Amino acid sequence: MLYSKYKDNPGIFFLPINTDADLTKGEAYLEKEKFSFPMYHLKGSAPAEIFSGSLPTTVVLDKKGKIRLYHTGFGNYSSDKFISQIQELIDEK
């Protein structure tokens, strides 16, 4: 999984956010899918630039904070293509 591969890399940070009022649903989903990453809960609303209301939404920012990928819906984040794109972003100066 992507998180396991990069969790100790200082060039990447994961911020999975649960927008559901019932946090136990998100926790149960992580457990069911055997995901090992932490999940955060927003105390307010997410900026419209990164969340339009569609779940799931994936946003990848570069080191300067520029959005490099915005994807709504499920994606294949273990694909060679996606991992290659992430590695390119990590390697950018």
MOPAC internal coordinates of N, CA, C and O (Angstrom, degrees):
PM7 1SCF
backbone

  N    0.0000 0     0.00 0     0.00 0    0    0    0
  C    1.4536 1     0.00 0     0.00 0    1    0    0
  C    1.5303 1   109.57 1     0.00 0    2    1    0
  O    1.2310 1   121.08 1   -29.49 1    3    2    1
  N    1.2989 1   115.54 1   150.51 1    3    2    1
  C    1.4625 1   122.23 1  -176.01 1    5    3    2
  C    1.5258 1   112.45 1   -57.91 1    6    5    3
  O    1.2310 1   120.39 1   134.64 1    7    6    5
  N    1.3156 1   116.86 1   -45.36 1    7    6    5
  C    1.4710 1   119.89 1  -179.67 1    9    7    6
  C    1.5230 1   110.93 1   -60.71 1   10    9    7
  O    1.2310 1   120.06 1   134.03 1   11   10    9
  N    1.3127 1   117.49 1   -45.97 1   11   10    9
  C    1.4616 1   120.75 1  -179.51 1   13   11   10
  C    1.5197 1   111.62 1   -61.17 1   14   13   11
  O    1.2310 1   120.59 1   142.59 1   15   14   13
  N    1.3194 1   116.48 1   -37.41 1   15   14   13
  C    1.4618 1   121.55 1  -178.84 1   17   15   14
  C    1.5241 1   112.15 1   -67.20 1   18   17   15
  O    1.2310 1   120.22 1   142.15 1   19   18   17
  N    1.3297 1   117.19 1   -37.85 1   19   18   17
  C    1.4655 1   121.15 1  -171.36 1   21   19   18
  C    1.5248 1   115.55 1  -115.13 1   22   21   19
  O    1.2310 1   118.94 1  -177.94 1   23   22   21
  N    1.3195 1   119.63 1     2.06 1   23   22   21
  C    1.4590 1   120.98 1  -171.79 1   25   23   22
  C    1.5241 1   114.12 1   -59.01 1   26   25   23
  O    1.2310 1   119.65 1   152.33 1   27   26   25
  N    1.3205 1   118.28 1   -27.67 1   27   26   25
  C    1.4631 1   120.79 1  -179.70 1   29   27   26
  C    1.5273 1   113.12 1   -99.91 1   30   29   27
  O    1.2310 1   120.36 1  -174.90 1   31   30   29
  N    1.3112 1   116.91 1     5.10 1   31   30   29
  C    1.4609 1   121.55 1  -179.58 1   33   31   30
  C    1.5299 1   108.99 1   -84.34 1   34   33   31
  O    1.2310 1   119.72 1   -58.17 1   35   34   33
  N    1.3333 1   118.13 1   121.83 1   35   34   33
  C    1.4666 1   120.00 1  -178.46 1   37   35   34
  C    1.5345 1   113.27 1   -70.39 1   38   37   35
  O    1.2310 1   120.23 1   171.59 1   39   38   37
  N    1.3384 1   117.16 1    -8.41 1   39   38   37
  C    1.4598 1   120.29 1  -179.44 1   41   39   38
  C    1.5130 1   113.85 1   -90.21 1   42   41   39
  O    1.2310 1   120.20 1  -175.22 1   43   42   41
  N    1.3347 1   117.23 1     4.78 1   43   42   41
  C    1.4671 1   120.00 1  -179.21 1   45   43   42
  C    1.5287 1   109.20 1  -143.28 1   46   45   43
  O    1.2310 1   121.12 1   -34.12 1   47   46   45
  N    1.3269 1   115.46 1   145.88 1   47   46   45
  C    1.4595 1   121.11 1   178.17 1   49   47   46
  C    1.5210 1   108.08 1  -137.19 1   50   49   47
  O    1.2310 1   120.36 1   -48.39 1   51   50   49
  N    1.2968 1   116.92 1   131.61 1   51   50   49
  C    1.4576 1   122.70 1   178.74 1   53   51   50
  C    1.5239 1   108.52 1  -102.99 1   54   53   51
  O    1.2310 1   120.75 1   -43.86 1   55   54   53
  N    1.3151 1   116.17 1   136.14 1   55   54   53
  C    1.4594 1   120.80 1   178.47 1   57   55   54
  C    1.5309 1   109.29 1  -134.83 1   58   57   55
  O    1.2310 1   120.10 1  -105.97 1   59   58   57
  N    1.3398 1   117.41 1    74.03 1   59   58   57
  C    1.4590 1   120.30 1   176.64 1   61   59   58
  C    1.5286 1   109.33 1   -71.92 1   62   61   59
  O    1.2310 1   121.02 1   -51.18 1   63   62   61
  N    1.3116 1   115.66 1   128.82 1   63   62   61
  C    1.4700 1   120.64 1  -176.07 1   65   63   62
  C    1.5172 1   109.79 1  -119.74 1   66   65   63
  O    1.2310 1   121.21 1   -47.75 1   67   66   65
  N    1.3186 1   115.29 1   132.25 1   67   66   65
  C    1.4530 1   123.03 1   174.96 1   69   67   66
  C    1.5209 1   107.37 1   -99.17 1   70   69   67
  O    1.2310 1   120.14 1   -60.23 1   71   70   69
  N    1.3247 1   117.34 1   119.77 1   71   70   69
  C    1.4614 1   120.74 1   179.98 1   73   71   70
  C    1.5214 1   112.42 1   -97.51 1   74   73   71
  O    1.2310 1   120.31 1   178.65 1   75   74   73
  N    1.3118 1   117.02 1    -1.35 1   75   74   73
  C    1.4595 1   121.69 1  -179.38 1   77   75   74
  C    1.5228 1   110.06 1   -74.86 1   78   77   75
  O    1.2310 1   120.30 1   -38.81 1   79   78   77
  N    1.3078 1   117.03 1   141.19 1   79   78   77
  C    1.4633 1   121.16 1   177.96 1   81   79   78
  C    1.5310 1   110.87 1   -67.13 1   82   81   79
  O    1.2310 1   120.36 1   151.86 1   83   82   81
  N    1.3401 1   116.92 1   -28.14 1   83   82   81
  C    1.4600 1   122.06 1   179.71 1   85   83   82
  C    1.5330 1   108.21 1   -97.35 1   86   85   83
  O    1.2310 1   120.20 1   -82.31 1   87   86   85
  N    1.3263 1   117.21 1    97.69 1   87   86   85
  C    1.4615 1   121.98 1  -176.63 1   89   87   86
  C    1.5215 1   112.71 1   -63.29 1   90   89   87
  O    1.2310 1   119.87 1   155.15 1   91   90   89
  N    1.3112 1   117.85 1   -24.85 1   91   90   89
  C    1.4618 1   119.94 1  -177.88 1   93   91   90
  C    1.5290 1   111.85 1   -65.41 1   94   93   91
  O    1.2310 1   119.77 1   152.23 1   95   94   93
  N    1.3370 1   118.04 1   -27.77 1   95   94   93
  C    1.4665 1   120.48 1   177.88 1   97   95   94
  C    1.5263 1   110.38 1   -64.34 1   98   97   95
  O    1.2310 1   120.59 1   134.64 1   99   98   97
  N    1.3146 1   116.48 1   -45.36 1   99   98   97
  C    1.4596 1   120.64 1   178.81 1  101   99   98
  C    1.5092 1   111.75 1   -65.03 1  102  101   99
  O    1.2310 1   120.55 1   137.43 1  103  102  101
  N    1.3140 1   116.56 1   -42.57 1  103  102  101
  C    1.4637 1   121.18 1   179.26 1  105  103  102
  C    1.5299 1   110.70 1   -63.70 1  106  105  103
  O    1.2310 1   120.65 1   139.94 1  107  106  105
  N    1.3271 1   116.37 1   -40.06 1  107  106  105
  C    1.4698 1   120.22 1   178.83 1  109  107  106
  C    1.5304 1   110.34 1   -65.77 1  110  109  107
  O    1.2310 1   120.29 1   142.26 1  111  110  109
  N    1.3237 1   117.05 1   -37.74 1  111  110  109
  C    1.4588 1   120.74 1   178.26 1  113  111  110
  C    1.5272 1   110.61 1   -64.15 1  114  113  111
  O    1.2310 1   120.21 1   134.55 1  115  114  113
  N    1.3267 1   117.20 1   -45.45 1  115  114  113
  C    1.4693 1   120.73 1   178.66 1  117  115  114
  C    1.5228 1   110.73 1   -59.01 1  118  117  115
  O    1.2310 1   121.00 1   136.05 1  119  118  117
  N    1.3175 1   115.69 1   -43.95 1  119  118  117
  C    1.4621 1   120.32 1  -179.26 1  121  119  118
  C    1.5272 1   110.80 1   -65.61 1  122  121  119
  O    1.2310 1   120.28 1   135.09 1  123  122  121
  N    1.3283 1   117.07 1   -44.91 1  123  122  121
  C    1.4661 1   121.76 1  -179.47 1  125  123  122
  C    1.5187 1   111.20 1   -59.75 1  126  125  123
  O    1.2310 1   120.29 1   137.28 1  127  126  125
  N    1.3285 1   117.06 1   -42.72 1  127  126  125
  C    1.4631 1   121.91 1  -177.87 1  129  127  126
  C    1.5337 1   112.45 1   -85.51 1  130  129  127
  O    1.2310 1   120.71 1   178.05 1  131  130  129
  N    1.3205 1   116.24 1    -1.95 1  131  130  129
  C    1.4677 1   123.07 1  -179.62 1  133  131  130
  C    1.5330 1   111.95 1    60.60 1  134  133  131
  O    1.2310 1   120.97 1  -141.83 1  135  134  133
  N    1.3398 1   115.75 1    38.17 1  135  134  133
  C    1.4563 1   121.26 1   175.54 1  137  135  134
  C    1.5187 1   108.55 1   -82.95 1  138  137  135
  O    1.2310 1   120.91 1   -37.74 1  139  138  137
  N    1.3231 1   115.86 1   142.26 1  139  138  137
  C    1.4639 1   119.21 1  -175.17 1  141  139  138
  C    1.5238 1   113.51 1  -109.94 1  142  141  139
  O    1.2310 1   119.48 1  -173.59 1  143  142  141
  N    1.3158 1   118.60 1     6.41 1  143  142  141
  C    1.4611 1   118.48 1  -176.82 1  145  143  142
  C    1.5234 1   111.58 1   -88.41 1  146  145  143
  O    1.2310 1   120.90 1   -24.58 1  147  146  145
  N    1.3321 1   115.88 1   155.42 1  147  146  145
  C    1.4738 1   119.18 1   178.23 1  149  147  146
  C    1.5312 1   109.97 1   -75.33 1  150  149  147
  O    1.2310 1   120.52 1   -24.27 1  151  150  149
  N    1.3086 1   116.61 1   155.73 1  151  150  149
  C    1.4564 1   120.80 1   177.33 1  153  151  150
  C    1.5235 1   108.28 1  -124.58 1  154  153  151
  O    1.2310 1   121.10 1   -41.85 1  155  154  153
  N    1.3060 1   115.51 1   138.15 1  155  154  153
  C    1.4581 1   121.43 1  -178.89 1  157  155  154
  C    1.5204 1   109.32 1  -109.98 1  158  157  155
  O    1.2310 1   120.91 1   -23.81 1  159  158  157
  N    1.3123 1   115.87 1   156.19 1  159  158  157
  C    1.4637 1   121.77 1   178.96 1  161  159  158
  C    1.5203 1   108.94 1  -118.94 1  162  161  159
  O    1.2310 1   120.82 1   -49.16 1  163  162  161
  N    1.3113 1   116.03 1   130.84 1  163  162  161
  C    1.4607 1   120.59 1   178.59 1  165  163  162
  C    1.5181 1   110.99 1   -74.23 1  166  165  163
  O    1.2310 1   120.71 1   -40.50 1  167  166  165
  N    1.2962 1   116.25 1   139.50 1  167  166  165
  C    1.4657 1   120.76 1   174.81 1  169  167  166
  C    1.5305 1   110.14 1   -91.34 1  170  169  167
  O    1.2310 1   120.97 1   162.65 1  171  170  169
  N    1.3341 1   115.74 1   -17.35 1  171  170  169
  C    1.4627 1   121.56 1   177.16 1  173  171  170
  C    1.5110 1   108.29 1  -130.85 1  174  173  171
  O    1.2310 1   120.78 1    30.28 1  175  174  173
  N    1.3107 1   116.11 1  -149.72 1  175  174  173
  C    1.4583 1   119.15 1   179.12 1  177  175  174
  C    1.5245 1   110.46 1  -104.71 1  178  177  175
  O    1.2310 1   121.10 1   -26.82 1  179  178  177
  N    1.3195 1   115.50 1   153.18 1  179  178  177
  C    1.4646 1   121.23 1   178.41 1  181  179  178
  C    1.5273 1   108.56 1   -80.22 1  182  181  179
  O    1.2310 1   120.24 1   -32.72 1  183  182  181
  N    1.3226 1   117.15 1   147.28 1  183  182  181
  C    1.4646 1   119.70 1   176.60 1  185  183  182
  C    1.5283 1   110.94 1   -59.02 1  186  185  183
  O    1.2310 1   120.02 1   -37.29 1  187  186  185
  N    1.3152 1   117.57 1   142.71 1  187  186  185
  C    1.4632 1   122.56 1  -178.61 1  189  187  186
  C    1.5239 1   112.06 1   -59.33 1  190  189  187
  O    1.2310 1   119.87 1   153.26 1  191  190  189
  N    1.3247 1   117.85 1   -26.74 1  191  190  189
  C    1.4654 1   120.65 1   179.86 1  193  191  190
  C    1.5254 1   112.53 1   -65.58 1  194  193  191
  O    1.2310 1   120.48 1   156.43 1  195  194  193
  N    1.3379 1   116.69 1   -23.57 1  195  194  193
  C    1.4607 1   118.36 1  -178.99 1  197  195  194
  C    1.5288 1   113.87 1  -116.27 1  198  197  195
  O    1.2310 1   119.82 1   171.05 1  199  198  197
  N    1.3286 1   117.95 1    -8.95 1  199  198  197
  C    1.4581 1   118.94 1   177.93 1  201  199  198
  C    1.5090 1   110.65 1  -148.89 1  202  201  199
  O    1.2310 1   121.20 1   -63.44 1  203  202  201
  N    1.3425 1   115.31 1   116.56 1  203  202  201
  C    1.4608 1   121.26 1  -178.08 1  205  203  202
  C    1.5212 1   112.61 1   -98.89 1  206  205  203
  O    1.2310 1   120.20 1   178.94 1  207  206  205
  N    1.3257 1   117.23 1    -1.06 1  207  206  205
  C    1.4538 1   121.05 1  -179.26 1  209  207  206
  C    1.5153 1   113.22 1   108.92 1  210  209  207
  O    1.2310 1   119.59 1   168.28 1  211  210  209
  N    1.3344 1   118.39 1   -11.72 1  211  210  209
  C    1.4603 1   121.89 1   178.97 1  213  211  210
  C    1.5221 1   110.11 1   -84.21 1  214  213  211
  O    1.2310 1   121.27 1   -44.29 1  215  214  213
  N    1.3263 1   115.18 1   135.71 1  215  214  213
  C    1.4691 1   120.74 1   178.19 1  217  215  214
  C    1.5108 1   110.19 1  -119.54 1  218  217  215
  O    1.2310 1   119.26 1   -40.69 1  219  218  217
  N    1.2859 1   119.02 1   139.31 1  219  218  217
  C    1.4580 1   126.09 1   -11.77 1  221  219  218
  C    1.5286 1   111.22 1   -76.32 1  222  221  219
  O    1.2310 1   120.92 1   -22.30 1  223  222  221
  N    1.3058 1   115.84 1   157.70 1  223  222  221
  C    1.4576 1   123.01 1   173.94 1  225  223  222
  C    1.5224 1   107.29 1  -125.90 1  226  225  223
  O    1.2310 1   121.14 1   -46.19 1  227  226  225
  N    1.3210 1   115.43 1   133.81 1  227  226  225
  C    1.4582 1   120.92 1   177.22 1  229  227  226
  C    1.5205 1   108.40 1  -116.91 1  230  229  227
  O    1.2310 1   121.20 1   -50.95 1  231  230  229
  N    1.3194 1   115.31 1   129.05 1  231  230  229
  C    1.4543 1   121.93 1   177.78 1  233  231  230
  C    1.5230 1   107.55 1  -125.87 1  234  233  231
  O    1.2310 1   120.61 1   -52.51 1  235  234  233
  N    1.3192 1   116.44 1   127.49 1  235  234  233
  C    1.4584 1   121.22 1   176.73 1  237  235  234
  C    1.5220 1   107.08 1  -115.76 1  238  237  235
  O    1.2310 1   121.29 1   -57.14 1  239  238  237
  N    1.3339 1   115.15 1   122.86 1  239  238  237
  C    1.4562 1   121.55 1   178.21 1  241  239  238
  C    1.5153 1   109.39 1  -106.21 1  242  241  239
  O    1.2310 1   120.66 1   -30.87 1  243  242  241
  N    1.3251 1   116.35 1   149.13 1  243  242  241
  C    1.4611 1   118.40 1   173.65 1  245  243  242
  C    1.5213 1   109.16 1   -87.13 1  246  245  243
  O    1.2310 1   120.36 1     4.98 1  247  246  245
  N    1.3138 1   116.91 1  -175.02 1  247  246  245
  C    1.4644 1   121.39 1  -175.16 1  249  247  246
  C    1.5183 1   113.00 1   -66.79 1  250  249  247
  O    1.2310 1   120.15 1   162.69 1  251  250  249
  N    1.3215 1   117.32 1   -17.31 1  251  250  249
  C    1.4598 1   121.32 1   178.89 1  253  251  250
  C    1.5248 1   112.21 1   -96.63 1  254  253  251
  O    1.2310 1   120.83 1  -178.26 1  255  254  253
  N    1.3328 1   116.01 1     1.74 1  255  254  253
  C    1.4520 1   120.61 1   179.26 1  257  255  254
  C    1.5135 1   114.32 1    86.86 1  258  257  255
  O    1.2310 1   119.74 1  -172.13 1  259  258  257
  N    1.3223 1   118.10 1     7.87 1  259  258  257
  C    1.4665 1   122.35 1   178.68 1  261  259  258
  C    1.5288 1   109.07 1   -80.93 1  262  261  259
  O    1.2310 1   120.57 1   -45.32 1  263  262  261
  N    1.3280 1   116.52 1   134.68 1  263  262  261
  C    1.4599 1   120.83 1   178.17 1  265  263  262
  C    1.5219 1   108.38 1   -70.02 1  266  265  263
  O    1.2310 1   120.62 1   -58.01 1  267  266  265
  N    1.3300 1   116.42 1   121.99 1  267  266  265
  C    1.4630 1   122.10 1  -179.67 1  269  267  266
  C    1.5212 1   111.70 1  -108.09 1  270  269  267
  O    1.2310 1   120.44 1   160.05 1  271  270  269
  N    1.3398 1   116.77 1   -19.95 1  271  270  269
  C    1.4578 1   121.04 1   175.84 1  273  271  270
  C    1.5162 1   107.71 1  -148.76 1  274  273  271
  O    1.2310 1   121.10 1   -46.47 1  275  274  273
  N    1.3205 1   115.50 1   133.53 1  275  274  273
  C    1.4597 1   121.53 1   174.64 1  277  275  274
  C    1.5161 1   105.73 1  -134.50 1  278  277  275
  O    1.2310 1   120.54 1   -64.50 1  279  278  277
  N    1.3160 1   116.58 1   115.50 1  279  278  277
  C    1.4576 1   120.87 1  -175.25 1  281  279  278
  C    1.5211 1   109.55 1  -135.25 1  282  281  279
  O    1.2310 1   120.62 1   -51.90 1  283  282  281
  N    1.3261 1   116.42 1   128.10 1  283  282  281
  C    1.4596 1   120.48 1   173.45 1  285  283  282
  C    1.5248 1   107.68 1  -104.59 1  286  285  283
  O    1.2310 1   121.34 1   -34.02 1  287  286  285
  N    1.3119 1   115.05 1   145.98 1  287  286  285
  C    1.4596 1   120.47 1  -177.31 1  289  287  286
  C    1.5202 1   110.05 1    94.91 1  290  289  287
  O    1.2310 1   121.82 1    -3.55 1  291  290  289
  N    1.3186 1   114.12 1   176.45 1  291  290  289
  C    1.4577 1   119.27 1  -179.92 1  293  291  290
  C    1.5206 1   109.60 1   -74.97 1  294  293  291
  O    1.2310 1   121.07 1   -32.43 1  295  294  293
  N    1.3182 1   115.57 1   147.57 1  295  294  293
  C    1.4578 1   121.09 1   178.74 1  297  295  294
  C    1.5132 1   110.42 1  -135.25 1  298  297  295
  O    1.2310 1   121.17 1   -14.29 1  299  298  297
  N    1.3140 1   115.38 1   165.71 1  299  298  297
  C    1.4633 1   120.55 1   177.59 1  301  299  298
  C    1.5237 1   108.46 1   -97.11 1  302  301  299
  O    1.2310 1   120.83 1   -91.15 1  303  302  301
  N    1.3094 1   116.01 1    88.85 1  303  302  301
  C    1.4583 1   121.33 1  -175.10 1  305  303  302
  C    1.5268 1   112.79 1   -85.19 1  306  305  303
  O    1.2310 1   120.24 1  -176.08 1  307  306  305
  N    1.3035 1   117.15 1     3.92 1  307  306  305
  C    1.4588 1   120.07 1   174.24 1  309  307  306
  C    1.5269 1   111.12 1  -106.57 1  310  309  307
  O    1.2310 1   120.50 1  -174.43 1  311  310  309
  N    1.3285 1   116.64 1     5.57 1  311  310  309
  C    1.4674 1   119.78 1   179.96 1  313  311  310
  C    1.5259 1   110.32 1   -69.73 1  314  313  311
  O    1.2310 1   120.85 1   -29.97 1  315  314  313
  N    1.3139 1   115.97 1   150.03 1  315  314  313
  C    1.4648 1   120.90 1   178.32 1  317  315  314
  C    1.5268 1   111.22 1   -58.21 1  318  317  315
  O    1.2310 1   120.40 1   141.37 1  319  318  317
  N    1.3248 1   116.85 1   -38.63 1  319  318  317
  C    1.4669 1   121.07 1  -179.22 1  321  319  318
  C    1.5287 1   111.14 1   -62.96 1  322  321  319
  O    1.2310 1   120.45 1   132.94 1  323  322  321
  N    1.3187 1   116.74 1   -47.06 1  323  322  321
  C    1.4673 1   119.90 1  -178.77 1  325  323  322
  C    1.5281 1   110.79 1   -65.85 1  326  325  323
  O    1.2310 1   120.39 1   135.37 1  327  326  325
  N    1.3269 1   116.85 1   -44.63 1  327  326  325
  C    1.4615 1   120.41 1   179.56 1  329  327  326
  C    1.5226 1   110.51 1   -61.64 1  330  329  327
  O    1.2310 1   120.26 1   141.53 1  331  330  329
  N    1.3189 1   117.11 1   -38.47 1  331  330  329
  C    1.4624 1   121.30 1   177.46 1  333  331  330
  C    1.5326 1   110.62 1   -62.99 1  334  333  331
  O    1.2310 1   120.45 1   137.67 1  335  334  333
  N    1.3353 1   116.75 1   -42.33 1  335  334  333
  C    1.4713 1   120.86 1   178.44 1  337  335  334
  C    1.5284 1   110.70 1   -63.54 1  338  337  335
  O    1.2310 1   120.28 1   138.68 1  339  338  337
  N    1.3036 1   117.07 1   -41.32 1  339  338  337
  C    1.4675 1   120.79 1   178.84 1  341  339  338
  C    1.5224 1   109.93 1   -64.23 1  342  341  339
  O    1.2310 1   120.55 1   135.55 1  343  342  341
  N    1.3248 1   116.55 1   -44.45 1  343  342  341
  C    1.4584 1   120.32 1  -179.95 1  345  343  342
  C    1.5312 1   110.94 1   -62.34 1  346  345  343
  O    1.2310 1   119.90 1   141.73 1  347  346  345
  N    1.3212 1   117.79 1   -38.27 1  347  346  345
  C    1.4658 1   121.16 1   176.88 1  349  347  346
  C    1.5168 1   110.95 1   -61.73 1  350  349  347
  O    1.2310 1   120.30 1   138.90 1  351  350  349
  N    1.3199 1   117.04 1   -41.10 1  351  350  349
  C    1.4629 1   120.59 1   177.92 1  353  351  350
  C    1.5344 1   111.33 1   -65.19 1  354  353  351
  O    1.2310 1   120.52 1   138.79 1  355  354  353
  N    1.3145 1   116.62 1   -41.21 1  355  354  353
  C    1.4643 1   120.69 1   178.65 1  357  355  354
  C    1.5246 1   110.28 1   -62.49 1  358  357  355
  O    1.2310 1   120.93 1   140.45 1  359  358  357
  N    1.3276 1   115.84 1   -39.55 1  359  358  357
  C    1.4710 1   120.96 1  -175.96 1  361  359  358
  C    1.5335 1   113.55 1   -78.05 1  362  361  359
  O    1.2310 1   120.04 1   165.78 1  363  362  361
  N    1.3257 1   117.53 1   -14.22 1  363  362  361
  C    1.4775 1   119.57 1   179.59 1  365  363  362
  C    1.5132 1   110.81 1   -62.37 1  366  365  363
  O    1.2310 1   121.21 1   -36.05 1  367  366  365
  N    1.3050 1   115.30 1   143.95 1  367  366  365
  C    1.4758 1   121.23 1   177.35 1  369  367  366
  C    1.4996 1   110.15 1   -89.18 1  370  369  367
  O    1.2310 1   120.10 1   180.00 1  371  370  369

